[in-house]
Amino acid sequence: MTSKELKDAAKKFGADLIGIAAVGNLNDLCKEDNPLSIFPQAANVIVIGRKIPRGALRGCEQGTELNNTFTNFGFMSLEDNLLAKTTYDTVIWMESHGFEAVPLFGYDCTGQPVGVPVSPGKPAPNVILQYRLMAQAAGLGETALNGLFITPEFGPRQRFAMLLTDAGLESDRPFVPHLCNDCGQCIRACPLQALEAEKAVPFGLKGFERNVAARRNELCLRCRNGAVQTNEGRFNAVERVAAACGRACIAALEERGATLEKFSTPFRSGTKQWSCNLLGERI
């Protein structure tokens, strides 16, 4: 099995993006974030992406709905059904070739220790990989100023899953940040001023970092401008692709032609965006 054969198979199963990260490029990660804590024999991390339809964000952008269409077609159903099926089919295909592959969702949170280590030197469960680091190591994109992961194909419009595999595949080169130009549109678009550029810190794969704005999660939790507050099943995280900061990022990238996917209608329609106050009430 070659890297090309794997990528062709994953695309046949519905993948819009796929990259391969060598675990050797992840040696600096602590055991709580390291794929070898889950699969010590892993040689590569395969990162699979499916795109979020641009039209799923239109209702949020126009202010004509909160986030129902996005939640169904751009978030939970996309992750739990379409991306899960693509990931599952790719795993089964790899197993038919004699290689093990551990499927993992790309949850946007850090590890969630809920137990004790099973032996000395092992991290407490659950180990949750930082998908943004894995995707950058797999050559797919970078983390933008607003903290969202962006790709040359779709900007922030994709969902990721990962496979840890013992297959000795040719890996992709890590992505060198260049898409985000720190325009600040995401920061200015946030009605709650949750993003703080002056407190930006480097984030990314070691040697390939870029500055990412500090984010006040307690304010994001109040956002009613396209953000989705998740439950315990997704670690009570805030999904922000459809939020004002994410939509501003999409518009800015498309306006300067930075994404490969092109559209006839500009994303920013000119309709005034609705907003909310610090209590999360629509105004």
Buried (B, 14 or more C-beta within 10 A) or exposed (E): BEBEEBBEBBBEBBBBBBBBBBBEBBEEBEBBBBBBBBBEEBBBBBBBBBBBBBEBBBBBBEBEEBBEBBBEBBBBEBBEEBBBEBBEBBBEBBEEEEBBBBBBBBBBBEBBEEEEEEEEEEBBBBBBBBBBBBBBBBBBBBBBBBBBBBBBBBBBBBBBBBBBBBBEBEBBEBBEBEBBEBBBBBBEBBBBEBBEBEEBEEBBBBEBBBBBBEBBEEBBBBBBBBBBBBEEEBBEBBBBBBBBBBBBBBBBBBEEEBBEBEEEEEBBEEEEBBBBEEEBEEE
